[in-house]
């Protein structure tokens, strides 16, 4: 048995290591001076609304809680990207399509609601539907077009991007949402996961080529807990659901995507040892919201939407939030789900805090997740 003095020295050692890590984390937290964001509706701060003036995202109750007006975000308030920006002391990112003649040295948001990681030509050939052709590839083109006005020469850009955080996603969810809405099977859509992961990987590689040195790449949320999936893919067989009422096969689908993505990011990290590639574990950050909502302050539960058109989960495709026939709850902060597809500001804040508290955005790591990549 160790002596009391040895035990005390051990305690002091761990305390010292904690202080060193905390100091390092604090210094790294403030090293970012700009953020560049890519993705879909989980990150879009207004690009889609600027291309579609009739979008329901452009009307109340979207934006009602924080902005007190529609802001183009698919929520009642702020998104994860907004909370990350606030934590890093950076202004909320303007949408790229609304940033003409604006100074963008603090960053800009290229994300578009409905965007896919894979080019739409692939979905057309497969007979899958899609919402917008402003894909991840198009967003990269916007970024490339911005470079001359942003930092001039390639050498200047590489110096500028040393202090920039690149958020690549969440992206990939719509590559699955669109075909799943056509009731395509889990097995069929599972076969395209490698192509989606490859598209995300290629985007990360492209950004590294332009000088990005810190990239944060989120995985997918547990879609089997979404009111959208629970309504469109409801089952009379109880074994299709877990103990919290989520669809097991769809959550397993999300985990498979996330595992492949982590494996690919690990490969890229080996190829680029001087770059920090961070996996954002959205799945495990969000799953407790569905499994223990009341304990986390979401008294109305995790599965039923705050804003919608009725039904078991308050999600109805004929009366979507913002369209005729919808109703909205009095207190969105007591709900996890905002409109059955997207989350409330309170839920996004929980996810952002989870990631920040685990130092996922401010520490140099290769892969951080509770999933075991080696078991793929």
ROVO-564231 format. One record per residue: x, y, z of N, C-alpha, C in turn. Coordinates in steps of 0.001 Angstrom, whole numbers, plus 500000, padded with zeros to 6 digits. Example, Ala and Ser with C-alpha at 12.3 -4.5 7.8 and 13.67 -1.06 7.14 Angstrom:
BEGIN
      nu      nv      nw     cau     cav     caw      cu      cv      cw
  513190  494310  507800  512300  495500  507800  513200  496700  507800
  512850  497750  507080  513670  498940  507140  512900  500030  507870
***
This chain:
BEGIN
      nu      nv      nw     cau     cav     caw      cu      cv      cw
  500849  498806  500000  500000  500000  500000  500887  501248  500000
  500531  502260  499186  501320  503482  499091  501221  504265  500389
  502338  504929  500768  502343  505744  501976  501489  506976  501766
  501135  507637  502905  500304  508839  502803  501031  509944  502055
  502385  510015  502247  503149  511042  501546  503175  510789  500052
  503264  509510  499662  503242  509165  498238  501891  509501  497633
  500852  509220  498401  499507  509514  497924  499325  511017  497750
  499872  511789  498711  499766  513237  498638  500505  513778  497417
  501711  513212  497153  502471  513638  495983  501701  513344  494700
  500998  512203  494684  500198  511831  493514  499071  512825  493289
  498434  513209  494393  497351  514188  494308  497880  515519  493779
  499035  515945  494297  499632  517202  493864  500016  517160  492392
  500515  515982  491950  500894  515831  490549  499681  515992  489640
  498585  515316  489994  497372  515418  489178  496821  516843  489206
  496933  517504  490355  496464  518883  490453  497281  519782  489544
  498603  519559  489529  499482  520361  488686  499157  520152  487212
  498953  518896  486839  498613  518591  485449  497300  519257  485058
  496341  519278  485985  495055  519912  485707  495228  521408  485492
  496045  522055  486343  496280  523494  486219  496958  523817  484898
  497967  523001  484524  498675  523214  483266  497714  523088  482089
  496877  522046  482131  495916  521846  481046  494927  522998  480980
  494461  523454  482140  493493  524557  482173  494103  525829  481610
  495371  526090  481971  496043  527283  481467  496226  527197  479958
  496603  526024  479490  496793  525828  478055  495473  526006  477315
  494400  525436  477904  493077  525544  477296  492639  526995  477214
  492883  527763  478292  492475  529171  478309  493203  529958  477234
  494489  529670  477046  495251  530399  476036  494809  530026  474642
  494476  528733  474441  494046  528285  473119  492658  528811  472782
  491824  528985  473811  490453  529443  473583  490443  530795  472873
  491455  531605  473135  491474  532955  472588  492390  533091  471377
  492908  531971  470875  493823  532100  469748  493078  532241  468431
  491789  531904  468391  491022  532022  467155  490494  533442  466997
  490690  533992  465810  490188  535343  465534  489073  535325  464495
  488820  534148  463888  487757  534045  462883  487263  532611  462793
  486043  532464  462277  485429  531146  462072  484867  531093  460656
  485084  529978  459988  484493  529731  458673  483687  528439  458773
  482395  528549  458476  481474  527453  458715  480848  526944  457415
  480774  525624  457309  480155  524956  456164  479129  523955  456718
  478104  523625  455921  477173  522625  456416  475764  522788  455899
  474804  522343  456715  473392  522358  456328  472589  523166  457342
  471329  522797  457563  470450  523608  458411  470865  523636  459880
  471684  522696  460312  472154  522733  461691  473157  523857  461906
  473671  524424  460796  474659  525501  460900  474291  526750  460110
  473280  526677  459261  472920  527796  458377  472403  528992  459173
  473017  530144  458964  472578  531374  459636  471860  532332  458683
  471375  531796  457553  470549  532631  456681  470726  532468  455194
  471645  531628  454740  471880  531495  453299  470671  530944  452548
  470013  529934  453116  468889  529321  452400  467742  530313  452209
  467438  531067  453241  466346  532052  453159  466654  533104  452101
  467914  533440  451934  468302  534437  450930  468138  533906  449508
  468073  532588  449351  467839  531989  448029  466391  531585  447833
  465621  531575  448920  464230  531140  448869  463400  532055  449761
  462907  533134  449186  462197  534161  449952  460888  533668  450566
  460351  532564  450046  459082  532041  450571  459289  530955  451618
  460517  530677  451981  460804  529626  452963  460151  529941  454297
  459601  528921  454941  458993  529121  456255  460034  529510  457302
  461317  529244  457026  462366  529657  457946  462472  531176  458024
  461884  531850  457052  461939  533305  457017  460770  533976  457700
  460017  533217  458477  458875  533803  459181  458823  533271  460610
  458168  534016  461478  457969  533561  462843  457088  532312  462845
  457294  531408  463812  458018  531584  465072  459527  531294  465008
  460074  531026  463823  461522  530833  463733  462230  532106  464209
  463188  531931  465094  463948  533058  465619  463305  533801  466768
  462137  533354  467230  461358  534133  468187  462042  534308  469544
  462829  533332  469983  463335  533350  471356  464483  534320  471566
  465493  534268  470718  466681  535095  470925  466685  536340  470057
  466390  536165  468786  466463  537296  467856  465156  538092  467815
  464074  537471  468257  462736  538083  468249  462287  538441  466823
  462837  537731  465889  462486  537871  464470  463097  536677  463748
  462598  536339  462569  463229  535254  461812  464640  535659  461377
  465604  534815  461662  467005  535130  461354  467561  534237  460249
  466704  533368  459701  467171  532423  458695  467677  531126  459296
  467685  531038  460633  468102  529825  461318  466923  528881  461493
  467194  527587  461397  466139  526577  461545  465984  526214  463021
  465580  527192  463808  465384  527000  465237  464643  528215  465769
  464326  528171  467051  463706  529340  467676  464746  530368  468110
  466035  530013  467994  467087  530936  468404  468425  530553  467817
  469441  530524  468677  470809  530286  468221  471099  528813  467981
  472165  528588  467174  472621  527255  466813  473957  526974  467501
  474460  525763  467342  475759  525404  467922  476845  526363  467463
  476852  526701  466158  477888  527596  465629  477839  528959  466311
  476645  529404  466687  476507  530689  467373  477118  530629  468780
  476843  529532  469482  477375  529398  470838  478892  529222  470819
  479400  528548  469809  480853  528405  469675  481491  529776  469441
  480892  530560  468539  481412  531897  468262  481409  532750  469528
  480320  532705  470274  480231  533489  471505  481302  533057  472497
  481523  531753  472618  482516  531234  473560  483926  531669  473188
  484176  531851  471904  485499  532243  471430  485633  533755  471275
  484580  534491  471635  484638  535947  471554  484586  536486  470142
  483937  535739  469253  483839  536124  467844  482382  536470  467532
  482110  537533  466770  480719  537888  466426  480004  536747  465701
  478676  536693  465854  477889  535685  465148  478143  535804  463648
  478314  534667  462994  478728  534658  461593  477610  535098  460658
  477896  536038  459759  476891  536421  458762  476815  535363  457669
  475639  535195  457039  475552  534274  455898  476327  534837  454716
  477006  533983  454007  477842  534413  452881  477040  535179  451837
  475830  534695  451530  475037  535304  450462  474501  536684  450839
  474592  537037  452114  474147  538360  452527  475301  539234  452983
  476510  538848  452595  477692  539543  453123  478388  540436  452106
  477739  540728  451015  478357  541576  449999  478722  542944  450586
  479945  543379  450284  480475  544674  450748  480706  544724  452256
  480680  543549  452912  480956  543506  454343  482390  543038  454583
  482983  543505  455668  484313  543053  456063  484165  541702  456762
  484866  540686  456266  484661  539323  456746  485891  538753  457446
  486700  539607  458013  487917  539125  458658  487640  538326  459932
  486406  538422  460456  486028  537623  461623  485381  536302  461219
  485195  536112  459899  484638  534861  459416  483298  535026  458741
  482783  533932  458211  481523  533946  457472  480963  532532  457442
  479671  532432  457215  478993  531132  457217  478532  530772  455800
  478992  529630  455302  478618  529153  453970  477509  528099  454014
  477125  527640  455198  476159  526550  455329  474804  526922  454723
  474131  525918  454150  472820  526120  453524  471872  525005  453969
  470705  525384  454442  469701  524388  454841  469370  523472  453668
  469322  522193  453939  469005  521214  452901  470195  520736  452105
  471369  521331  452350  472558  520985  451569  472992  519553  451820
  473551  518942  450788  474118  517606  450891  475635  517691  450783
  476302  516636  451231  477753  516560  451081  478118  516136  449665
  477318  515240  449114  477550  514701  447770  476858  515580  446739
  477441  515672  445548  476858  516482  444477  475474  515952  444093
  474556  516861  443739  473177  516470  443456  473053  515570  442229
  474027  515604  441340  473974  514740  440161  473893  513276  440571
  474520  512933  441677  474472  511560  442196  473049  511182  442579
  472345  512097  443236  470983  511817  443687  470012  511747  442507
  470268  512569  441503  469421  512536  440306  469531  511170  439624
  470752  510680  439497  470966  509373  438865  470316  508251  439663
  470312  508392  440978  469740  507367  441849  468222  507487  441972
  467675  508597  441490  466244  508820  441622  465844  509310  442999
  466822  509827  443760  466544  510384  445077  466186  511864  444932
  465357  512353  445842  465025  513768  445832  466116  514564  446548
  466152  515864  446316  467053  516748  447039  466379  518107  447165
  466828  518906  448139  466163  520168  448448  466827  521359  447783
  468151  521334  447697  468888  522449  447116  470137  521926  446430
  470609  522647  445421  471842  522256  444749  473058  522992  445312
  472856  523706  446417  473957  524422  447061  474669  523483  448033
  475380  522534  447455  476014  521453  448194  477293  521911  448890
  477930  520977  449577  479209  521263  450213  480243  521704  449185
  480191  521088  447995  481108  521479  446924  480895  522915  446482
  479653  523340  446385  479345  524732  446015  479825  525678  447105
  479645  525297  448358  480096  526130  449469  481618  526311  449434
  482333  525269  449042  483786  525378  448898  484153  526345  447770
  483358  526332  446713  483589  527279  445618  483396  528709  446099
  482380  528952  446909  482172  530289  447479  483389  530707  448298
  483888  529780  449086  485059  530053  449910  486262  530430  449043
  486465  529691  447984  487592  529953  447080  487458  531320  446413
  486227  531689  446054  485990  532989  445425  486233  534142  446394
  486090  533867  447684  486251  534895  448709  487721  535175  449034
  488588  534217  448778  489982  534311  449222  490706  535597  448807
  490629  536038  447548  491371  537244  447164  491011  538471  447991
  489706  538651  448275  489290  539824  449049  489528  539618  450541
  489655  538367  450951  489809  538064  452374  491243  538228  452852
  492183  537687  452072  493572  537722  452541  494594  537876  451430
  494129  538056  450196  495060  538330  449107  495820  537119  448632
  497111  537113  448828  497978  536059  448294  497853  534766  449090
  498217  533622  448472  498191  532336  449184  498999  532347  450468
  500160  533011  450467  500986  533047  451675  500301  533828  452790
  499644  534932  452423  498904  535708  453425  497733  534918  453981
  497077  534158  453107  495928  533351  453546  496362  532288  454551
  497487  531646  454278  497951  530602  455187  498286  531181  456552
  498814  532378  456577  499110  533033  457851  497816  533412  458563
  496854  533919  457798  495554  534326  458346  494806  533126  458933
  494831  532000  458221  494061  530827  458638  494669  530094  459827
  495892  530450  460215  496473  529850  461412  495658  530194  462653
  494931  531308  462587  494117  531743  463720  492626  531607  463430
  492292  530748  462453  490893  530537  462067  490441  529138  462448
  489192  529042  462876  488570  527751  463151  487631  527422  462000
  487783  526236  461420  486942  525801  460315  485954  524757  460824
  484672  525063  460711  483606  524132  461098  483060  523478  459828
  483345  522208  459661  482920  521494  458453  481739  520605  458810
  480573  521225  458900  479381  520470  459247  478690  521059  460473
  477629  520421  460871  477234  519094  460441  476830  519099  458965
  477264  518071  458256  476895  517872  456859  476817  516364  456609
  475938  515974  455727  475742  514557  455433  474359  514068  455816
  473735  514745  456774  472408  514307  457209  471381  514329  456102
  471421  515352  455252  470441  515454  454167  470687  514450  453051
  471921  513970  452930  472208  512909  451960  471379  511671  452292
  470988  511562  453553  470169  510437  454008  468701  510840  454201
  468469  512064  454710  467090  512496  454968  466235  512473  453706
  466794  512972  452618  466008  513069  451383  465574  511697  450866
  466476  510729  450701  466018  509409  450254  465164  508681  451292
  465462  508880  452590  464635  508237  453608  463207  508773  453569
  463035  510033  453161  461689  510594  453067  460884  509927  451958
  461588  509255  451041  460930  508495  449975  460733  507041  450368
  460938  506770  451667  460762  505428  452235  461731  504409  451632
  462905  504875  451223  463942  503935  450797  464431  503181  452038
  464900  501972  451845  465262  501120  452976  466574  501556  453620
  466727  501182  454892  467963  501473  455616  469144  500818  454910
  468947  499597  454425  470026  498864  453764  470481  499587  452495
  469533  500119  451716  469887  500810  450476  470668  502089  450772
  470201  502867  451720  470847  504145  452013  472183  503928  452723
  472295  502860  453477  473555  502538  454148  474691  502389  453137
  474362  501952  451939  475398  501715  450927  476044  503001  450420
  475389  504160  450638  475971  505411  450151  476790  506132  451225
  476812  505597  452440  477553  506243  453524  479024  506453  453169
  479721  505463  452617  481132  505702  452263  481318  506869  451299
  480373  507042  450370  480469  508155  449415  480281  509492  450119
  479376  509530  451075  479141  510759  451842  480371  511102  452672
  480925  510114  453343  482118  510323  454161  483288  510786  453290
  483407  510210  452106  484471  510609  451183  484318  512078  450787
  483086  512530  450556  482844  513932  450177  483257  514876  451310
  482953  514492  452552  483342  515312  453702  484855  515328  453830
  485469  514174  453682  486926  514063  453761  487611  514909  452699
  487073  514891  451490  487648  515677  450394  487579  517172  450701
  486465  517600  451311  486315  519007  451677  487352  519400  452731
  487552  518540  453717  488553  518797  454754  489933  518913  454119
  490230  518002  453212  491527  518005  452527  491721  519274  451709
  490657  519721  451040  490715  520950  450240  491017  522155  451120
  490347  522238  452260  490555  523363  453171  491973  523359  453752
  492490  522182  454029  493868  522079  454500  494820  522615  453431
  494509  522312  452168  495332  522804  451074  495364  524317  450986
  494296  524972  451449  494245  526436  451430  494831  527056  452699
  495237  526196  453622  495908  526718  454800  495200  526493  456121
  494058  525833  456129  493358  525559  457383  494219  524659  458270
  494345  525017  459530  495150  524208  460451  494337  523665  461624
  493125  524183  461843  492244  523659  462886  490857  523462  462300
  490438  522208  462211  489146  521879  461596  488323  521040  462555
  487081  521439  462712  486131  520748  463580  485071  520110  462692
  484947  518793  462739  484073  518060  461825  483060  517240  462630
  481815  517694  462738  480813  516975  463531  480281  515723  462835
  479850  514775  463654  479140  513616  463151  477646  513889  463117
  476884  512865  462826  475427  513009  462733  474756  512841  464088
  473607  513452  464225  472773  513314  465414  472059  511957  465416
  471510  511536  466560  470726  510287  466602  469377  510484  465923
  469328  510220  464620  468121  510521  463843  466930  509663  464254
  467189  508525  464885  466090  507663  465318  465264  508257  466431
  465738  509376  467010  464990  510071  468067  464272  511307  467535
  464420  511573  466243  463804  512747  465625  462318  512510  465381
  461499  513515  465705  460054  513401  465469  459756  513149  463996
  460602  513668  463136  460470  513473  461694  460551  511994  461343
  461580  511325  461821  461742  509900  461543  460728  509056  462297
  460440  509434  463537  459479  508679  464336  458088  508711  463711
  457768  509793  463022  456458  509908  462369  456437  509200  461019
  457440  509473  460186  457456  508900  458836  457766  507410  458821
  458439  506924  459859  458840  505511  459879  458307  504809  461127
  457106  505203  461543  456505  504593  462727  456277  503099  462494
  456358  502338  463557  456241  500886  463462  455303  500376  464549
  454560  499342  464226  453671  498709  465206  454415  497654  466022
  455674  497426  465648  456492  496421  466321  457329  497089  467408
  457059  496776  468658  457736  497420  469777  459246  497173  469783
  459685  496090  469189  461117  495778  469203  461913  496731  468323
  461225  497525  467496  461915  498498  466642  462345  499737  467425
  461884  499853  468674  462169  501028  469482  463034  500657  470690
  463853  501610  471135  464601  501378  472365  463756  501817  473552
  464312  501755  474742  463534  502042  475948  463101  503504  476056
  463751  504381  475293  463375  505797  475319  462416  506169  474200
  462052  505188  473362  461111  505440  472289  461740  505832  470980
  463066  505736  470863  463760  506052  469614  463827  504817  468716
  463878  505054  467414  463970  503953  466444  465406  503438  466404
  465584  502204  466833  466921  501632  466993  467688  501567  465680
  467050  501123  464602  467772  500924  463341  468311  502235  462781
  467579  503329  462976  468035  504619  462459  469170  505193  463313
  469123  504944  464618  470243  505372  465450  471499  504560  465139
  471323  503283  464860  472465  502464  464459  473029  502957  463126
  472153  503429  462261  472585  504004  460987  473480  505218  461234
  473039  506111  462120  473828  507301  462446  475185  506917  463024
  475197  505922  463890  476455  505503  464504  477407  504901  463471
  476860  504223  462487  477705  503655  461437  478357  504771  460621
  477566  505786  460257  478128  506959  459569  479226  507591  460415
  478948  507786  461689  479908  508445  462568  481198  507641  462724
  481074  506328  462800  482259  505484  462923  483134  505567  461682
  482504  505531  460518  483276  505640  459273  483922  507019  459159
  483198  508043  459576  483743  509396  459518  484953  509521  460440
  484854  508991  461639  485978  509046  462575  487201  508314  462024
  486957  507190  461434  488062  506421  460854  488747  507216  459749
  487955  507907  458938  488515  508697  457845  489263  509922  458382
  488732  510563  459399  489410  511715  459989  490729  511303  460638
  490745  510129  461213  491981  509616  461795  493031  509400  460711
  492600  508911  459554  493517  508717  458431  494078  510062  457955
  493192  511071  457856  493632  512393  457423  494598  513012  458433
  494343  512778  459727  495221  513333  460750  496642  512782  460624
  496747  511500  460285  498066  510891  460082  498763  511526  458882
  497995  511821  457826  498567  512430  456621  498981  513881  456852
  498317  514537  457805  498588  515960  458070  498899  516145  459555
  500065  515718  460011  500388  515751  461443  500465  517160  462034
  500648  518171  461194  500749  519541  461696  499403  520265  461708
  498354  519542  461391  496992  520085  461375  496194  519449  462502
  495293  520203  463108  494414  519669  464147  493045  519363  463543
  492682  518084  463499  491372  517659  462990  490577  517119  464171
  489473  517760  464472  488688  517434  465655  487342  516833  465244
  487054  515669  465740  485739  515070  465509  484761  515601  466546
  483644  516154  466098  482615  516666  466999  481559  515606  467248
  481519  515092  468454  480640  513965  468769  479218  514436  469072
  478552  514916  468033  477169  515378  468187  476248  514278  468713
  476504  513049  468281  475609  511944  468653  475555  511793  470174
  476720  511627  470786  476751  511403  472229  476481  512669  473022
  476703  513814  472401  476323  515067  473059  474805  515184  473141
  474114  514634  472132  472654  514803  472049  471867  513650  472656
  472450  512468  472734  471651  511291  473091  471043  511409  474488
  471747  512043  475438  471190  512206  476779  469961  513108  476784
  469881  513998  475799  468701  514860  475697  467443  514034  475457
  467612  512909  474794  466481  512026  474501  466294  510963  475579
  467392  510536  476177  467303  509475  477176  466957  510003  478569
  467398  511231  478892  467129  511795  480219  466745  513267  480117
  465735  513597  479329  465406  515013  479107  465035  515764  480379
  464224  515156  481227  463763  515853  482436  464918  516173  483369
  465860  515266  483488  467009  515486  484364  467873  516650  483868
  467802  516927  482579  468611  517988  481984  467832  519292  481822
  466608  519312  482352  465822  520538  482343  464818  520655  481217
  464663  519585  480433  463704  519600  479328  462440  518861  479778
  461599  519584  480477  460464  518970  481170  459421  518378  480235
  459363  518841  478982  458371  518331  478041  458885  517140  477248
  460056  516676  477576  460580  515465  476938  461402  515759  475698
  461939  514681  475117  462851  514833  473999  462278  514549  472633
  461163  513825  472575  460695  513327  471284  459637  514202  470617
  458808  514851  471375  457714  515652  470818  458199  517061  470471
  457804  517546  469303  458247  518861  468831  457473  519983  469502
  458148  521106  469707  457509  522305  470248  456573  522930  469214
  457027  522989  467972  456281  523659  466912  455915  522656  465827
  454626  522493  465576  454212  521513  464570  452721  521469  464363
  452287  520444  463649  450885  520356  463256  450125  519188  463818
  450512  518726  465009  449764  517659  465657  450327  516276  465385
  449671  515276  465958  450140  513904  465854  450880  513491  467105
  451297  512251  467155  451945  511698  468349  453176  512493  468770
  453886  513039  467784  455120  513778  468075  455009  515255  467680
  453786  515715  467447  453523  517086  466985  454292  517395  465704
  454369  516404  464835  454987  516600  463528  454027  516098  462466
  453728  516978  461515  452775  516643  460469  453250  517316  459182
  453532  516548  458168  454070  517119  456930  453085  518052  456243
  451806  517950  456565  450816  518836  455958  450632  520128  456753
  451267  520218  457924  451186  521439  458741  452515  521626  459466
  453562  521825  458691  454884  522021  459267  454960  523340  460023
  455866  523420  460961  456076  524651  461715  456294  525820  460754
  455509  526876  460930  455606  528036  460057  454628  528025  458905
  454017  526876  458652  453009  526756  457592  451610  526808  458195
  450585  527035  457389  449216  527073  457924  448870  525794  458685
  448244  525974  459855  447787  524840  460647  448703  524451  461792
  449824  525102  461946  450752  524723  463012  450392  525414  464320
  450894  524857  465405  450818  525498  466716  452229  525487  467309
  452492  526397  468244  453813  526468  468848  453662  526490  470367
  454559  525823  471063  454488  525730  472515  454824  527070  473166
  454461  527219  474420  454703  528472  475137  456152  528605  475578
  456797  527474  475897  458156  527521  476435  459063  526560  475664
  459668  527020  474568  460550  526151  473778  461714  525578  474567
  462155  526275  475626  463306  525803  476391  463021  524511  477148
  461760  524126  477241  461409  522877  477912  461337  521704  476931
  461607  521985  475668  461594  520961  474612  462999  520778  474035
  463280  519573  473585  464512  519285  472839  464292  519589  471363
  463173  519104  470837  462865  519260  469414  462099  520551  469167
  462566  521323  468201  461872  522557  467834  460750  522281  466856
  461061  521802  465668  460044  521610  464637  459943  520168  464150
  460507  519249  464923  460456  517837  464544  461649  517383  463741
  462371  518338  463171  463579  518037  462388  464796  518666  463048
  464622  519917  463489  465703  520675  464105  465461  520814  465603
  466487  521227  466323  466396  521313  467771  466133  522749  468237
  465750  522871  469491  465539  524192  470081  466878  524830  470418
  466845  526138  470641  468050  526834  471059  468623  526209  472329
  467746  525839  473271  468204  525257  474539  468953  523951  474295
  468470  523143  473352  469140  521873  473045  470477  522115  472360
  470522  523068  471432  471789  523395  470775  472791  523945  471783
  472313  524701  472742  473202  525232  473781  473786  524091  474604
  472963  523098  474911  473444  521933  475660  474555  521224  474876
  474342  521015  473583  475340  520336  472757  476635  521140  472702
  476504  522444  472491  477688  523307  472426  478457  523281  473742
  477745  523352  474858  478403  523321  476162  479096  521989  476402
  478459  520910  475979  479061  519573  476092  480396  519543  475371
  480415  520063  474161  481637  520052  473361  482699  520973  473954
  482298  522147  474389  483254  523092  474958  483824  522590  476280
  482977  521999  477111  483435  521494  478396  484394  520324  478243
  484252  519601  477148  485157  518486  476881  486375  518944  476075
  486514  520267  475914  487666  520860  475214  487790  520409  473776
  486688  520004  473176  486755  519500  471801  487100  520599  470807
  486807  521835  471163  487037  522917  470220  488316  523688  470500
  488957  523389  471602  490090  524225  471977  491335  523440  472331
  491303  522121  472238  492475  521309  472521  492918  520585  471269
  494204  520332  471149  494726  519602  469992  494539  518113  470241
  493635  517515  469507  493365  516087  469631  493256  515501  468232
  493365  514209  468163  493197  513551  466874  491742  513172  466681
  491234  512314  467531  489833  511927  467512  489352  511893  468950
  488262  512558  469248  487702  512524  470586  486272  512045  470490
  485991  510894  471059  484646  510353  471021  484540  509192  471976
  483295  508883  472406  483112  507713  473224  482937  506457  472391
  482828  506632  471066  482744  505467  470185  484131  504876  469997
  484200  503583  469763  485474  502904  469587  485728  502667  468116
  486577  503485  467507  486821  503392  466076  487471  502077  465704
  488285  501527  466610  489017  500305  466291  488101  499118  466064
  486826  499251  466483  485881  498151  466310  485154  498181  464983
  485489  499154  464120  484804  499239  462829  485165  498026  462001
***
